[in-house]
Every structure is written in C-alpha cells, then in structure tokens.
Amino acid sequence: MNFSDSFKQTNSLCRFSACGEFVANAVSFRLLVREVKSLQIIQIYTCLDTVQHVEWSPDSCFILCGMFKRGCVQVWSIENPEWKCKIDEGSAGLIDVCWSPDSRHVLTTADFNLRITVWSLVNKSVSYIKYPKKASKVLDFTEDGKYLALAERRDCKDCISVFVCSDWELIKVSIVYLQT
C-alpha cells in the first residue's frame, strides 16, 4: 500500500466533494482543491481571513469558506474559476453557514441567532428569516429540497415554521407544546 505525502491544513478543515471527485483543505488564508485520483491541485483560492468553515455544495459545483471572525463567506465555482461571490453579514456577525439542497442558495446565521439570511447565487436576491432558535440543529430540509423546517421562537413560544424553498415564503407555523 502506498501513501501520499501529508498535506498541511488549518483547523482540521479537509472536505470531500459530494461527487467524490475532489478534496479541499484549508491552510490559513488559502483553500486548495485537488482531484482525488491524482491529488493534483486544480485550484487555489485566497480567502480574506483564516478559514474556519469549508463546505461543498450538494452538487459539488461550488465550495464555500466561512470566516466567522470577519463575518463573511466566500464562494467559488469549480466549473468556472473566474466566478466568485463574497457574502458579508456586516455588523450582524456570522455564526453559521450552510447550503440549500439546490446548491444555488447559501444560508447564513447572524450572531445571537438574530436571523437567517438566504442569499441567491443565481439572481443575487436576499431573503430574511427571523426568530431562529439557538440550537445545534435548528433547521432541516425535506429530502426533495422543496421545504425548510425551522425551529423558531415567536411571541415567547417555541414553533416549527415551514418555508417553501423556491421563494423562501413562510407557509405554516406550528406551536410546539411540551409536556412536563
């Protein structure tokens, strides 16, 4: 069995793409993308700050880096190296980032769970979802990616809200009653 040389990485940030063709690892301010079969570097991206989060889009066409201290996210296209996107939460801060199942929207969570912002990579639109609860698993998508369920706190009551992912409109709010 032959092993490759070891590669430097920051914060144990090494992620395989969903398709299994690529592997990305962060080294301080840089993100290196390699082909899995040859381990050849196919792209090197320079980030604005030390990378704290790396995530591939579900279709493996995009990759994002979260820089929570700076409150921003950078997104790159694997297919089109010229394409890039910078998402800046500004004074709202940033504590989490994830992809929507369609791989064309990025969801960012502001400091103190003030809101979730949905950023479209297609038409540059922005949608806001207020009242997310502070929890490790606050949202989830249906298997087909059509709906988003979100744990929220509305009017001092815990709720599960359902949003349509095509336009991020709220379609249902259910109050959660806990029995003690």
N, C-alpha and C positions, 0 to 999 in steps of 0.2 A: 504494500500500500504506500502510495506517495502522497506527501503532504506539501501544500504550498507554503511559501514564507508567510509569517504572520503580518497582519496589517495593523497600523495604528488606528485607534478610534477614541472618540471622546464620549464619556457618559454611557458606555456600552451601547451606543447607537449604531446598530447594524441591522438592516431590514431587507428581507427578500421581497421582490415584487409578487403580486398575486399570481401572475402567469408563470413564475419560477424562472424566468429568463435573466433577471437582473438582481444584483445585490447592491445596496447602497450603504455606505458607512460615513459617519461624520467625524471629522478631525478638526476640532476647534471651529474656525470660521469657514471651513470648506466641507462640501458634500461630494463624495466620489461615487460614481455609478460605474459598476463593472458588469460585464457579461459573465454569467455563472459558469459556462463551459470553459472559457479560456482565462477568466479572471482579469482580462484586459480592461483597462479603464476606457470607457466610451465617452464619459463626460465628467468634468469637474466644474462645480458651481461654487461661487464665492458668496457667502452669506454676510449679512450686515453685522452679525454678532455671533457669539458662541452658540452653536446649535444645541437645543435642549429637547427637541422632539423631531422625529422623522417618521413620515407616513406615506405609503404608496396609495394612489387612487385604486379603487376596486378593479378598474380595467387596465391597470399598470401603464397608462399613458402619461400620467403626471406623478410628480413627487413633491411633497411639501416639507418645509423645515419650520418649526416653531421656535421663536426666540422670545420666550415669555418675559424675560427681564426687560426687553426693549418694547414689548407689546406689539410685536409684528410677526407675520408669517410670509414666507417667500415660497412661490410655487413655480415649478418648471415643467415644461413639456419634454418628454423623452423623444417623441417623434419629430418635434420641431425645436431644435436647440436655440433658435432665435427668440422663441416665445417665452415670456416670463411674466410674473404677476407679483405685486407686493401688496399685502393686506396689512393695514395699520389700524389698530384699535385705539390709538392715541391715549388720551387721559383715562379712558375706561379700563385700560390694562388688559391683560390676557392671562388666563389660567389654563385653557384647554383649546384644542383644535381637533377637528375630525372631518372626514369626507362624508358626503351624502352618497347613497348607493349608485347614483347615476354618474359619479366621477366628474361632475361639472359644477358642483356646489361645494363650498367649504363652510363649515360651521365653526365659529369661534365663540368661546365663552369668556365674558368680561370678568374682571376682578370682582370678588364678593358675590359672584353669580348674579350680577345685576341684569344681564340679558344674554341671549344667544343671538349672534348676528349671522345671517345666511348670505354668503357672497356668491354671486353667479359668475362663473368664468366665461360664460357664453355671451351674455348681454350686459355685464357689469352692474346688474341691479343688486340692491341690498334690501334685505328684509330683517325685521327685528322681532324676536320672540321674548316677551317679558316674563318675569316671575319664575325662572327655573329654580328648582330646589337645589340645595347644596348636598350633593351625594356623589358617590363614586360612579354610579351607573344611573344617570338622570334621564337619558334618552335612548330610544331604540327604534329601529326601522322595521317595517314588515319585510318578509322575505322578498317580495316583488319590488320593494323600494318605493311603493306608491304613498305610504303613510308613515308619519313620525309620531311616536307616542312620547310624551314628555311629562315628567313629574314636576308639578308646579305648586306654588304657594299663592293662592288668591284669596283675598279677604279673610286672612288668618285661617284658611282651611287648606288642607292638602288635597290636590286634584291630579287627575291624569287628563291631559289635553291631547287631542289628536289633530294633527295638521296634514293637509294634502301637500305632498312634496312638489307637485307641478307648479304651484304658485305660493306655497307656504302659508295658505289661509287656514285659520282655525275652523274646524268643523264640529268639534264636540269637546265638552268639558264635563268630566265626571268627578264628583266629590268622593274622596276616599274616606270611608268610615272605619275607624279602628276600634275593635272590641277589646276591652281590657278585662 
